Amino acid sequence: MSLSKKLTSASLLHLDEDLLVVDKPAFVLSQDIAERPKATTIPVLVTDLLQELGEDREIHLVHRLDEETTGALLLARNLETKKALEKLFHSHDLERIYHALVQGRPHPQQGTMSGRLDTKGERAVVVPHGGERAITHYALVATLPTFSVVACKLETGKRNQIRAHLADRGNVLIGDRKFGHRTRMPGVRRCLLHATALSLVHPRTGQRMTAVAPFPEDMRQLLGDELAVSLLPG
């Protein structure tokens, strides 16, 4: 698995004067946190890449992915676009598709997980009362000998949402030690969750745009090239 802390032009899934979508590597923070003052972050990597490409370097985060999660991450390139994108997130007018490699098979094989989430220590957990409403639509899309592949569509976007919802159903993500996965698998060094696709109406042009992030090397090795390609939207 590549642990490169440098982005290339191939990391840009979409780039225009208003926004960009970057294919976030594993083990990179979406933003600075006090506990990790020297950690590599997406804003630093994207700024460096834009400078190499001779582009304006103003960028603004509008959402986040967990440190170990890979895939499509959206950033604004000016404050006007940032505000417009934040409204889309608030009204849930974006489509976000993730793929998770999990232990076992979810039952039923498709449906909606709507448990409320509360933060306990370093992770979010499903609680019967209180917390925040969190909705994840899911479907089993492949079954392999040692794991299953679940596609998830976020309706809300809370911290650890997919991981907590699936763990609560007994389908902990492969490599997700925070939520209780302990089985060792060759080449697995992280929680295997990938933000595969992000689709929205562009705030300036009014046209629908979709960015698709190919599976990273560690997930592709487990899936096999044929399945990894067939699972990608479009």
N, C-alpha and C positions, 0 to 999 in steps of 0.2 A: 504493500500500500504506500502510495506516495504521501510524504508528509511535507511537501514543499511549502515554504512560507513566502512564495512569490507567485503573483498572477501573471498570465500572459494574455495576449489578445484573444486567444481561444477561450479564455475564462469569461469573456464578455458575451452573454447570450443575447443582449440587445443594448444598443447605444444610440441615443439621439440627443438633441440639444436640451431636452427637458428631463430625461430620466435614463437610467441604465439598469440592467439586470445582470448580476454577476453569479457565476457558478461557484458558490462558497466551498472551499476545501474543509475537510475535517480538522479539528483541533485548532481552529481559529475563532476567536471571539467576535461577535457582531459589534460589540462596543466595549469601551474601557470599563473596568470594574475596579473598585478600590482594593480588593484583595489580590489583584494581579496587575500591579502597576507597570510591569515590563512585558506583558503579554502582547502577542501580535494580534492586531484587530483588522477587521475588514476596511474601515475608513483609511487606515494607513496603507494597506495593500492596494486599494483602489486608487488612492491619490498618487501613489508611486507609478502605477500603471498608466493613468491618464497623463502624467507628466512625460512618461516615455513615449506616448503616442502623440504628444504635442497638443493635448486637449486641455480645456479649462478644467481646473481641479476642484471647483466648488461641488461638494456632495453633502447629502443629508440622509441619514437613516430614517426609514419610515416604519420598519418592522425588524424583527430579529429572528435568528435561528439559534438553537442550542449549539454549544461549542462543538460537540461531536457530530451534529447533523450537517449533511452536505446538501448542495443544490441551489435552486433559484432564490436569490435575495434581491429585492428591489430597493433602489436608492434614487432620490431626487437630485437634480442638478441645479436647482434654484429654489428659493423659498416659496414662490408661487406654486410650483409643482408639488412641493412637500405638503403644503396645506391641502391641495386638491387630493393627493393620494391618501393623506390621513383621513379625509372625509370618506373616501372609498372603503378604507379599512373599518372605519366606525360604522358605516352602513352595511358592511359585509357584501359590498358590490365587487369583490374580486373572487376569482376562483383559484383555489390553491389545492393542488393534488400532491400527495406524498405517497411513497411506498415504504412499507415497513416489513422487515424480515422478522418473523415471530416464532416462538415455540408453540407447538400445537396447532389446532385449527379453530378459528372462531366459530361459535354456534349461537345463533344462526349464521349462515355464511355471508349474509349481508344485512345491513340495517343501519340504525342510528344509535350512537352512544351519547347520552345526554346527562351524564352525572355531573353534579356540581363539584368544583375543584377548590381546594384550600391549600395554602402553602404550609407545610410542616417541615421545619428545618430547611434542608437544601432541596426539597422536591415538593411537587404538587401531589395531592392525594384526592381521591374521590370521597366526598362526605355526604351524608344523608341530608344535612341541613346546613345553612349558612354558605360560606364560600361564594363563588361566582358561577353563573350559568355557563356551561361549556358544551358545545354540540359538535360531534364528529360523525360524518357519514362514512361508512366503510363497506368494503366488499372483498371477499377472498378471491384472488385472481390466479394463484398458482400454489400447488402443493408439491413439495420435494421431500425426499426421505427424512431429512433432519430438521426441516423448518417449513413454514408457509409464508407466502407473500400476500400482504394485505394492502390494498389501495385505500387511502383515506382522503376525504374531501372535508376541509375545515369550513364550518359555518361561523365559528368564533375562533379566536386565536389566543388562547391563554397559555401561560408558561407550562411546559411539559405536557400539553393537552393530550396529544396522541399517545405518548408513552404512558401517562397515568390511566387513560381510558382503557387501553389494551391490557395493561397489567392488572387492572381491576377485574377484567374478564378472564384472567388466567392465561393470557397470551402475551407474556413479557417479551419485549424486543430482544433479539439476539445481541449479546454484548452489553445489554443495559444493566450493569451491576447496581446502579442506583436504585433500580426497581426490582432487583432480586434475581437477575439471570446469572447463574454460576457455571453453566456448562462451557467448557473450553472448546473452541472450534479453531482449526488452523487458519491463521491470517486475520482473525477477528480481534481488533484492539479497541473497538468503540461500539457504541450503540448504533445499530444498522438502520438508520432512518434517513430518507433522502427526499428533499423537496423537488419533485420531478417537474412540475409545471406550474406556471403562474399566468393567469389570463385576466385582462382588464380592458376597459374602454380607455384609450389614451386621453388624458385630460385636456390636451390641446387640440388634437386632430379629430376626436370623437370616433376614431376607428378602433375596432377590437384588435388587440395585440396579444400574442401568446408566446411565452418563452419556455423552452423545454431544456432541461439539464440532463444529459446522459448519465447513466449510473457510474459512480466512481469505481476505481479498480477493484477494491475489496468486495463490493457487492456484485460486480460483474463476474468475478471469479467464482463466486458461489452460485450465481444464477446460470452462468454459461452465456456465451455471446448471443445465441439465438433468442433465448428467453428475454435477456436484458434489452434487446432491440424491440422485441414484440410488445413489451409492456409499456413502452414510451407512447404517450398520446400522439395522435396524428400520424 
